[in-house]
Amino acid sequence: MESLFQLFHGSPFALWVLFALLILCGVGLPMPEDIILIGAGLIAEESGHSWIAISFLMYLGVLAGDSLIFAVGRRFGCRILTLMRNRNWVSRTKQEKIEALFRRHGATAFFVARFMPGLRAPFFCTAGAMKARYAQFVLFDSLAALISVPAFVWLGRFLWSRFSDDFVQLSGVISRTHTYTLIASAAVLAAILSAVWWNWDKLNGR
């Protein structure tokens, strides 16, 4: 986080770079989305921009990235899923769980998947390959993003207002925040996968 902030600190293009990074995160860039959003909040507060306006910009970046990976799945279908498995991007077991989750919960699973780092991109890609309706996808995804994006941008703004004079402490707080986010996401994922596991026979019509 420190290197990212120092790299773009004072640059008029900083927020647009973060916007582009969010789109790349949507297609699998291994960078925590929450850290980018917190970074946007830091830059917004430091530069005097409205955090609400910045949240809207980041929100569009998130939806663009999610829509892009959904479109990739829709366009290339089973071929992209096979490639993901062959390249070890997604294991066969995880792929089966994603498909079962989608069959079990339908479009509402898009809402839950938005809060699952590491599963979000393969889930959206799989949904596209399974010919899910884009209107349903973007509805539930945008509702979930409407919660997560402003929350993390506001958090970045708040942290800068509290710790701007001590970057070491600021970096530590952000690191702990990211850890807590991962723990919470893992707990949600474990609960959902447990529900899918217990209902596996029903999902397969047994």
Buried (B, 14 or more C-beta within 10 A) or exposed (E): BEEBBEEBEEEEEBBEBBBBBBBBBBBBBEEBBBBBBBBBBBBBBBBEBEBEEBBBBBBBBBBBBBBBBBBBBBEBBEEBBEEBBEEEBBEEEBBEBBBBBBEBBEBEBBBBBBBBBBBBBBBBBBBBBBEBEBEBBBBBBBEBBBEBBBBBBBBBBBBBEEBEEEEEEBBEBBEEBBEEBBEEBEEEBEEBBEEBEEEBEEBEEE
